[in-house]
Structures are given as structure tokens and as C-alpha cells.
């Protein structure tokens, strides 16, 4: 099935401002809309799309960059298997940094402080 027109950083006409915010995060993650080859779909108030890209914490570091971008922009990101060759990415923009779990998205600094124990050092004896 052909895509309805070229995807740009502005997204699709059906996208709300929050969905466009999610779309722009994906464009930044993958280096522009021209590197995203599947059509985004609405997913409740967010968006969803399937990609064949690998997600790593080093090398291309897409996984790390995805997590950092989500925390920086207050967007909840979800990655799951779509098939043996595709991963499904779902994103929802959050409106606040505090409050109910279903409405907030913490900053990276808050998340790190909750994750690390006081006696943890950065890398130990590596």
C-alpha cells in the first residue's frame, strides 16, 4: 500500500499537537522523517508505528537516545515486538512532570535518582 504523500517533520493532518510532538521525537531519533519508512497511526492520544531499526545502548545508541529524548520532552515511550523483523513504537505526550502515574513523565534526573542506590558508584572496578 502506498503512503498518502511524503512524510515530513510536520506529521500528518490528522495529528493533534501532542501527536506531532511525538512524531518530531521520532524524526529526531531517526535523523529525519526521510528515514522513517512506515506510516504512523493514531494510538489513543499518541502515535504508533513499526520499524525495522535496531535499538542499542551503544554503537548507534538509538535505544539510549530514545530514552533520553522521551525523558527530556516528557513523552511516554513504549517498545514491543511487532513481528520477527519489526518493533512497534508507541508514544504519548505527557502534560506534567508530577502527579498521577498515567499523566506524568519524570525528568531523566528524577528517574536516575530513583534508580540509583546511595552506595552505587558509576562503574565500580571495570
C-alpha positions, 0 to 999 in steps of 0.5 A, a space after each residue: 500500500 502506498 503512503 498518502 504523500 511524503 512524510 515530513 517533520 510536520 506529521 500528518 493532518 490528522 495529528 493533534 499537537 501532542 501527536 506531532 510532538 511525538 512524531 518530531 521525537 521520532 524524526 529526531 531519533 531517526 535523523 529525519 522523517 526521510 528515514 522513517 519508512 512506515 506510516 504512523 497511526 493514531 494510538 489513543 492520544 499518541 502515535 504508533 508505528 513499526 520499524 525495522 531499526 535496531 535499538 542499542 545502548 551503544 554503537 548507534 545508541 538509538 535505544 539510549 537516545 530514545 530514552 533520553 529524548 522521551 525523558 527530556 520532552 516528557 513523552 511516554 515511550 513504549 517498545 514491543 515486538 511487532 513481528 520477527 523483523 519489526 518493533 512497534 513504537 508507541 508514544 504519548 505526550 505527557 502534560 506534567 512532570 508530577 502527579 498521577 502515574 498515567 499523566 506524568 513523565 519524570 525528568 531523566 534526573 528524577 528517574 536516575 535518582 530513583 534508580 540509583 542506590 546511595 552506595 552505587 558508584 558509576 562503574 565500580 572496578 571495570 
